[in-house]
Every structure is written in structure tokens, then in C-alpha cells.
Amino acid sequence: MGASLGTGDKKSVNVELNIVPFIDLMSCLTAFLLVTAVWVNIAQINIQPKGKNRDTANVQQDDEHVTLSVLVQSDRISRVNEFQEIAKKPDGQQDWEKFETTLKDHKASAFFADRADLEIAAESTTQAPVQYQDIIHAMDVAVKVGFIDVGLSDPNGLAARPSL
């Protein structure tokens, strides 16, 4: 590439443009793009909706399909199928250790030994809000125990609704 520099006479002087900084910038941006693209695909949670919703028809299933359902509330975690409650600790935090041992016991039972599905719902109101971190922590504990097919459901769409 050439440019005309000089004192005003009609002779041109060839000046080369230094494109090394541009190449450095583009290589850095390309590396950043590739790393973030891979990270975004790895750091995702695949959630399939579970349970019933208002758009599906209620169809009776002939086979006995036991679904493990967990309802996270502001003051407790309810294991819905057996209507078991795990109250908060005295310091106000959820009792995640008890929740994990309860899920491990159910995973070891005959009903869930060869299954990996679980449905979780959160019942949050303005008077009793459920923290988003509690829902994610419940899903993480379920995956850690072995229920890798964790689905997020509406509280009214759980397979069994607690009536405590």
C-alpha cells in the first residue's frame, strides 16, 4: 500500500502499513470467542419440564409408575410421595445433608434403583419466597445422588401434591 507524503512535489513515497497489532488483536479475539463458546455449552443445565400442566390432557396410565417428587418451600422441603418434611435448621438454612441422605435412601430402594428421573417444584409466594439458589441447590443434590434426569415442574403439576 502506498501513500503520498512529502513536501508538495508530485513524487510519491511508499509507506507500508504495520498490520501486526491488528493480527494480534484478531488472534486474541478468536481465542476468546472459542473459549467462551465451549464454556457456554459446558456450563448449562438441561431441564426438561416434568409433571402435568394445563395444556396436557389427564390420561390414566395403566402401569404403576412411581414418580419421585420434591416440593421446595420457604420453610421446608417436602418429599411429596411419602409426604415427608425436612424442616429448616435452627439457623434458618435448609437442611441439605438430611435432604441428601433421604434421596440416597430412596435411590437405594427397589423403586428407584434403576431410574434416574425426579421432579422438583418450588412454591414461592410474596409472603414466603423461595430463593432461586435453593432450587438450584436441590437440583445439584439430586444430580449428585444419581437422579440425573431432574425436571422442574409447576407445584400444581407434581405427580402427587402434598396435603399436609
Summary of the structure (lengths in Angstrom):
residues: 164
radius of gyration: 28.5
end to end distance: 81.1
largest distance: 96.3
contacts: 365
relative contact order: 0.17
helix: 32%
strand: 16%
